[in-house]
């Protein structure tokens, strides 16, 4: 699959360029050809796909992607690696483009500049396949499903705990606001475990490769959700899990009050929202499924009053958004991405 998928080959490339794995960027390189084959098989990459990769590192996964896809566009933050990739990927340079940028800042314009747009041969990226930087993996996956509608699946190497959260079911300890929000865009479609010994240097965490397929969220009547309903449903998920051990009513009231909404006004508006949605406010967030959060989102728009800004299509209040973390450009490193939870 890849001539770089061994410890000896990885070491040699690093030494040839006077480099070492950078822990600060989460650089742990895959060194098992069997794992690469399983990633390609799970992703079902074909010669019709344009693949988007985050954190190509030395090109270990990029090579089998290029052997199977029509085109690969990789995003790399490390300033030392473009020269390495220019050498390791030279045989496939006609079908490869590198964007030197923080993965969280990637835009449609960046992809168009790399030759990925409907007007270009091959079109926009159809698949995200990556050995992701673990510190920002959850954030990248959700952001890319939101930002790049052409992506129909993501097959990603992540920390095992992050994979658990991505695929969690209601009632489980891993189910939270992130799970609900990701579920508005995608659903799990396959998974396998990857131990630390498959990397150089070995990370101090267990890993998993998870495939997520894009889904079209619909309401109880099967009608596709508007962007505003999706945003409102996500806002209610954030509010429901803001204080995980509290009831829906108490957690949501605290969450909206922290945004500057009067506590009394928030409590009355929430009473109407829960009544409209037919949801018992004494329940806890982890007991609600996707459909129930969608009903809460619809009710928030209709009855939320000060809790929802219809002009902005966002929660009411004046609190500033949390700053986005910086993305490292290889994988993996310890520490699960919080992803706003």
N, C-alpha and C positions, 0 to 999 in steps of 0.2 A: 504493500500500500504506500509506504513512505520510506525513503532511504534514511530519514532522520529519526526513525522510531526505535532507537536503541540508546543506551547510556553512552556507549563509546562514540557514536556519531554525533550526539548532542554535545558531548564534551568537546569533541574536535572542532565543531563549528564555533562554539563559544571561544575556544582557545585561539582559533584562527583570526578572530576579530577582537581579541583582547578583552573579552567580556566575561561576566559571570551572572548567574541568575540574580535578579534584583527582588529581594523580599518586599521592599517598599511598593513594588508594582505587582506583587502577587505572582511572580514568575516561577511556575513549576511546569516543566515541559513533559508532554506525553512521550513515553518510551515503550509502548506496546502496540505492535501492528494489529493484534487481534482486537484491541479496543477501537482502533481507528476503523477497522472493517465494520464493527458493530455500529459505530456512529453513522457511517455512510449508509448501511442497510436500514437502520431505524429511520433516518432522515429521508430515505427513498429518493436520493438525489439522482436526477436524470440529465441527459444532454439537452433538455429543454429548459433547465433551471438556471436562473441567475441567483447565486448564493451570496448572502451578506455574512461576513465573518467578523467577529470582534475579538481582538487580541490574537493575531496570527503567530506571535512569537517568532520562532525561527522558520516557520512554514511547515511544521510537522503535519498538521491536519490540512493545511492549505493545499498541499500536493495531491492527496487523494480527492479532495474536493475538485481541484482543477482537472483531474483525470476523468471525473464523472459528470461535471456540470458544463454548461455552455460558457459560463463566465463566473468569476469570483471577485468580489470587491471586499477588501479587508480594511478594518479600522484599527490603527495602532497608535498608541500615545508615546511609546518609548522612542526618543530621538536616535538611539543607537541601532535600532533594528531595520530601518529602511535599507541600509547598505547590505545587511545580512540577507534580507528577503530578495534584494536585487540579484544576489548570487544564487541562493537556493532555489528560487523560482524562475530563473532565467529561461529554461526550456518552455515555459508556459506564459511568457511575458505578454504575448498578444491577447491572452484571455484573462489577464489579471490587472486589477487596479488597486492602488493603495491610497488610503486617505489617512494622512497623519493628523490625528485629532483626538481629543477626549471623546470617548464613545457616547457619553451622556449629552454631548453638544451636537451630535450628528443631525443634519437636516436634509430635507429633500433636495435642496440646492447642492449640498455636498455630493449626493448621489448622482445628480444630473451632471455635475462637473466631472464625475468619474465615468460618465458614459452610461448611466443607468436611469433611463426615463422612457416613457412609452414611445417617444420618437426615435429611440436608438434601437439597433438590432438586439434582440433578446429582451428588451423592455426593462421594467423595474424589478428589484429583487423579489423573488418568489419564496425564498426560504432563508431563515436565519439558522446557521449551523456554526457553533462556536464552543470552544473551551473557554468559558467566560471568566473574567476577573471576579473572584468570589465576593469581594467586598461590595460590589455593586451589581451582582448578577440579577437579583430580583428586580431592581429598579430598571435595568436595561431591558429586560424581557417585557415588562409591562409597558414601558415607554415606547418600545419599538412596535408593539401591537397597536398602540394608540396612534403613533406618529406615521407609520408606513403601512397604509392599507393594502399594498400589493403583497405583503408577506402573508402567506397562507399557512405556514407552520414554522415552529422554532424547535430545533433539536439542540439542546444545550447541556454542557457539563457544568454542574453546580455542586455546591456543598450539599451533603445528604439532607441536612435539616431544611435547607431552602427548597429542595425538591419535595420534601414532605409537606411544606406549607403550600407550595404551588398546587399540589394534588389533593389537599386535605378535604375531608368530608365534614358536613355539619355535625357538631357534637364531639369532634375530636380535639385534642389539645393543640394541634397545629392549625386548626381552622381559625381564621381571623379576617380582619379588614382587607389585607392584601389578597387572600384567597378569593374573597368575594369580588374584588375589583378585577383581578386577572380573569376570573370566570365570566366577566362581561365580554371578554374578547376571545378567550381560548379555553380549550378543554384538554385534559391529559389523553395521550394516545399511545403511550408506551414508555418503558423505563428499564434500565439495568444499573446495577451497582458497579462502582469502580474503586478499588482499594488504593491506599497510598503508594504501594510498591509499583504502580504503573506510571509514576512520575519521577522526574529528576529535577531538583532534589525532591524527596518524598514530602508531601505536606503532612501536617499533624491533624488532619481531618479526613473523614470518609467522604467519598464523592458519589454522585449519581448522574447518569445521562437521562434526561427527560425529554420526550417529544410532546409538544403542545400544538394542537391544530386549531386554527381560527374558527370561531363559531359566530353566528349571527344571533345576538340576544333578542328575544321576543317576549311579549307580555303574555298574560294568561289566555288571551284570545289568539295567540300566534302571530300578532302584529309586530313587526320589527320596531325596536325602541329608537326613539329620537336621541340625538346626542345629549339633549338636556335631561331626558329621563335617565340615561346612563350616568351622567354627572351627578344627578340628584340621588340616585341609588348608591353611588360610591360615597357620597357625602353622608348618607345615613349609615353606611357600613362603618365609616370612620367614627361617627358619633357613637354607634352601638358598642364599639370595641375600645373607645377612649379610656374607659375604666372597666376592664374585663370582668371583674368580680361583681360589678353592680348590675342592677336590672336595666333594661333598655331605657326606661324613663329617666332614671337617675344618671346613667352614663351619658345619654344624649343631652340632658339638661346641662350637665357640667361642661360638656364639649362645646355647646353653642354659647353658654355663658362666657367661656374662656375666649370666645371670639368677639366679645363685647356686647352680645345680646343680653338685655335685661333678663335676669333669672326668672322673674314672675311671668314675663311675656313669653319666654322660651317654654316654660312649663305648660302654659295654656295652649300655645301653638302646637306643642308636641302631643298634648292630649287629643287635639283634633286630628293630627296626623295619624296617630295610632288607631283612633276610632275609624277614620276614613279607610285605612288599610286593612282593618279587621285583625290587627295584631295586638295581643295582650301585652301591655307595657311592663308587666311584672316578669316577663321572660328575660333571658339573657341572650346576648348577641350570638353566641356559638350555637344556639338552638335553631336559628333561622336559616332557611335555605335561600338559594338564589332568587326564586320566584317571590319570596316574601320580602326580600330587600328591594326588589323591583317595585312591588306594591307600595312599600314605604317611600321610595323615590317619587313615584307618581303622586302619592298623597302629599309629600313635601311641597311639590310644585303647586298643587291645588289649594292646600290648606296651611302651608307653612308660615305665611305672613312674614314676620321679621326674620325668620330662619333662612329664607331663600330670596336671592336677588334675581328676579326674572330677566333683568337687562344683562347682567353679567353671566347668567346661567350658572351661578355658583352660590355656595352658602352665604348667608348674610353675616354682618359683623365686620369688624375692621382689623382683625388680626392679620399680621403679615404671614405669607407662606414660608414654610421651612426651607432653608437653603438646600440646594441639591448637593450631594456629595460628589467629590471628584472621582472620575473613573480611572482605574489603572488599566493597562492594556495587555496583560497576559493573564495566565491563570495557573493554578488556583492558590489561594491563601486562606488562612484561618479567619473566622469571624463571619457570621451570616449577615447578609444585608438586611437591615431593618425594614426598608421599603415603606417607610411612613407608618410603621406599626410599633 
